[in-house]
Amino acid sequence: MHCTNSAWDTNETIREVATTKFLYTTNNGVSWKPIATLTGNPGGYSWTIPAVASVNCRVKVALYDSAGLPLGNDMSDNLFTIQP
């Protein structure tokens, strides 16, 4: 089991961030799998890397307001590799 820390900076949003969804992909964004749903916008998260094998991985942070409406999202700039 391997853990890694991920961090992000957030610009001002039009409404307060109530929930942050942290996700990953192994197919360059064709589909996304949840890592965690976080309260507020903590700006970082330590997560356990899944036991998958792919060279097309990215992580994504998606911000939502208290009504569940999206405020914005971003993904890692570069692909990375996960090896079990």
C-alpha positions as CSV (number, residue, x, y, z in Angstrom):
1,M,0.0,0.0,0.0
2,H,1.4,3.4,-1.0
3,C,0.1,6.8,0.0
4,T,0.7,10.1,-1.5
5,N,-0.2,13.7,-0.7
6,S,-2.0,15.9,-3.2
7,A,-2.5,19.6,-2.8
8,W,-4.3,22.3,-4.8
9,D,-4.9,26.1,-4.8
10,T,-8.3,27.5,-5.3
11,N,-9.2,30.9,-6.8
12,E,-12.1,32.8,-5.4
13,T,-15.5,31.2,-6.1
14,I,-18.8,32.8,-6.7
15,R,-20.3,30.9,-3.8
16,E,-18.8,29.2,-0.7
17,V,-17.4,25.7,-1.3
18,A,-19.3,23.1,0.7
19,T,-17.9,19.9,-0.8
20,T,-14.8,18.9,-2.7
21,K,-14.8,15.7,-4.7
22,F,-11.3,14.2,-5.3
23,L,-11.2,11.7,-8.2
24,Y,-8.8,9.7,-10.3
25,T,-8.8,8.2,-13.8
26,T,-6.8,5.4,-15.4
27,N,-7.9,6.2,-18.9
28,N,-6.9,9.8,-19.4
29,G,-10.3,11.2,-18.2
30,V,-12.7,9.0,-20.2
31,S,-14.1,7.9,-16.8
32,W,-13.4,9.0,-13.2
33,K,-13.4,7.0,-10.0
34,P,-14.0,8.6,-6.6
35,I,-11.2,8.8,-4.1
36,A,-13.0,10.9,-1.4
37,T,-15.7,13.5,-0.8
38,L,-14.4,16.1,1.5
39,T,-16.2,18.8,3.6
40,G,-15.4,22.3,2.5
41,N,-12.2,22.9,0.5
42,P,-9.2,21.6,2.5
43,G,-6.7,22.3,-0.2
44,G,-5.1,18.9,0.1
45,Y,-5.6,15.3,0.7
46,S,-3.5,12.2,1.5
47,W,-4.8,9.2,-0.3
48,T,-3.9,5.5,-0.8
49,I,-3.0,4.7,-4.3
50,P,-5.2,2.0,-5.8
51,A,-3.8,-1.4,-6.9
52,V,-4.2,-0.8,-10.6
53,A,-1.8,-0.6,-13.5
54,S,-2.0,2.3,-16.0
55,V,0.2,4.9,-17.7
56,N,-2.8,7.2,-18.3
57,C,-3.6,8.4,-14.8
58,R,-4.7,11.8,-13.6
59,V,-6.4,13.2,-10.5
60,K,-9.2,15.8,-10.5
61,V,-10.6,18.1,-7.9
62,A,-14.3,19.2,-8.3
63,L,-15.8,21.9,-6.0
64,Y,-19.5,22.2,-5.2
65,D,-21.7,24.6,-3.2
66,S,-24.2,23.7,-0.5
67,A,-26.9,23.0,-3.1
68,G,-24.6,20.6,-4.9
69,L,-24.1,22.9,-7.8
70,P,-20.6,22.8,-9.4
71,L,-18.3,25.8,-8.8
72,G,-15.3,24.6,-10.8
73,N,-12.9,21.7,-11.3
74,D,-9.3,21.0,-12.5
75,M,-7.2,18.0,-13.2
76,S,-3.5,17.2,-13.0
77,D,-1.6,18.8,-15.9
78,N,0.3,15.7,-16.8
79,L,-0.4,12.0,-17.0
80,F,1.3,9.7,-14.4
81,T,1.8,6.0,-14.0
82,I,0.4,3.7,-11.3
83,Q,2.0,0.3,-10.9
84,P,0.7,-2.2,-8.3
